[in-house]
C-alpha cells in the first residue's frame, strides 16, 4: 500500500492524514475503542493501532479502560495557536466587553481555507446558544463575520473564495447566488458592517464589523441574538455602532503594536 499520495502541488503523506483523521474523530467523540476507530475511518485495526501507538508515544492521546481520548496536551497546543494571533489579549477583552454590554453572544473570527474560523466567543447574560464554538468553522457566505471579512479581502482573493464556495441553503433565507452575495458585500463596504439575517439559523440574526489593517482585513467581531431582539432599528443603531467600536479598538491596538 502506498504511503504517499501524488496530488497537484507535490506529494502528500498518507500516514499523516490517517493520524489527523484519528485526532479529528477523538475530538468529536471521546473514548473510542481501537475497533470503533478502525470501523469509523475504514482502515484496518493494525494500521490504526500503529498510529494510535505513535500518537500515544508523543503524548497526544491517552489510552483508558473504555478507549482512547485526546490528551490535555491538545489544550496547550490550542492556547499556543490562539496566542499566535496578533493582540489576542485585546481581542479577548473586547469580545468579553461586547458580550457584557449587550447581553448577547459576541465572537471574533478569521478567514481560513475560505471559511470562518472562530477564535473567541463570549456569552452575555441574555445570550442564546449558537452552533459555533471556538476552533470550529462556518460558511463564509452565510455568516455576518464571513461577509464582513469577505467584503474587505483583496479582490483577487475574494473572487477565489467565492468561486470555491459550495453554496448550501442552510435556511430559507440563505443567499446561495454568487451574484447576490457580491451585491451584499458591496453593501457591507458601503455601511461598514455585515449582516446574517437568519441565514445560518432560523430566528438568529448577527451583525459584524471588519478588523482591518493598512492593506487587508485581519478578522471580524460580531454580536448574535434572536431576531425578536435584533430588530432593524437596533442593528442599524446600537449594535452596528458597538461592533464597529470594538473593531476599531482592536485595529488601533494592532497598528500601534506593530509600529
Buried (B, 14 or more C-beta within 10 A) or exposed (E): EEEEEEEEEEEEEBEEEBBEBBBEBBEEEEBBEBEBBBEBBEBEBEBBBBBBEBBBEEEBBBBEEEBBBBBEEBEEEEEEEBEEBBBBEBBBBBBBBBBBBBBBBBBBBBBEEBBBBBBBBBBBEEBBEBEBEBEEBBBBBBBBBBBBBBBBBEEEBBEEBBEEBEBEEBBEBBBBEBEEBBEBBEBBEEEBBBBBBBBBBEEBBBBBBBBBEEEEBBBBBBBBBBEEBBEEEBBBEBBBBBBBBBBBBBBEBBEEEEE
